[in-house]
Amino acid sequence: MDNRRIPIRLRMSDNSSSRSSSTNRILKANLSIYLSSIYLSLSSLFSSNTVQNLIYITVELI
């Protein structure tokens, strides 16, 4: 029974690490969406070309 419990614990730890990586990906996606929404809200102040350039730069940084 002890030999069966050990791999289960290892699988639980692997799942927790994958969950943390998935949460980091979700946070990065939320930040990118937030930045893109800011640039779209500022589109009234700038021309469409500059807004496209800013979005392109943010995509390259990510």
C-alpha positions as CSV (number, residue, x, y, z in Angstrom):
1,M,0.0,0.0,0.0
2,D,2.9,2.4,0.8
3,N,4.3,1.9,-2.7
4,R,1.0,2.9,-4.2
5,R,0.6,6.1,-2.1
6,I,4.0,7.6,-3.1
7,P,3.3,8.1,-6.9
8,I,-0.2,9.5,-6.1
9,R,1.5,12.2,-4.0
10,L,4.0,12.9,-6.8
11,R,1.1,13.3,-9.2
12,M,-0.6,15.7,-6.9
13,S,2.5,17.8,-6.7
14,D,2.8,17.8,-10.5
15,N,-0.8,19.0,-10.8
16,S,-0.1,21.8,-8.4
17,S,2.9,23.0,-10.4
18,S,0.9,22.8,-13.6
19,R,-1.9,24.8,-12.0
20,S,0.6,27.5,-10.9
21,S,1.9,27.8,-14.5
22,S,-1.6,28.0,-15.9
23,T,-2.4,30.8,-13.4
24,N,0.7,32.6,-14.6
25,R,-0.5,32.3,-18.2
26,I,-3.9,33.6,-17.3
27,L,-2.4,36.6,-15.5
28,K,-0.2,37.3,-18.6
29,A,-3.3,37.1,-20.8
30,N,-5.2,39.4,-18.5
31,L,-2.4,42.0,-18.6
32,S,-2.2,41.8,-22.4
33,I,-5.9,42.3,-22.7
34,Y,-5.8,45.2,-20.2
35,L,-3.0,46.9,-22.2
36,S,-4.8,46.4,-25.5
37,S,-7.9,47.9,-24.0
38,I,-5.9,51.0,-22.8
39,Y,-4.5,51.5,-26.3
40,L,-8.0,51.1,-27.9
41,S,-9.4,53.7,-25.5
42,L,-6.6,56.1,-26.5
43,S,-7.3,55.4,-30.2
44,S,-9.4,58.6,-30.3
45,L,-6.3,60.7,-29.4
46,F,-4.0,59.0,-31.9
47,S,-4.4,57.9,-35.5
48,S,-5.1,54.3,-36.4
49,N,-1.5,53.7,-37.6
50,T,0.1,54.7,-34.3
51,V,-2.3,52.5,-32.4
52,Q,-1.5,49.5,-34.6
53,N,2.2,50.2,-34.0
54,L,1.7,50.2,-30.3
55,I,-0.2,47.0,-30.3
56,Y,2.4,45.4,-32.5
57,I,5.2,46.5,-30.0
58,T,3.2,45.0,-27.1
59,V,2.8,41.7,-28.9
60,E,6.6,41.6,-29.6
61,L,7.3,42.2,-25.9
62,I,5.1,39.4,-24.8
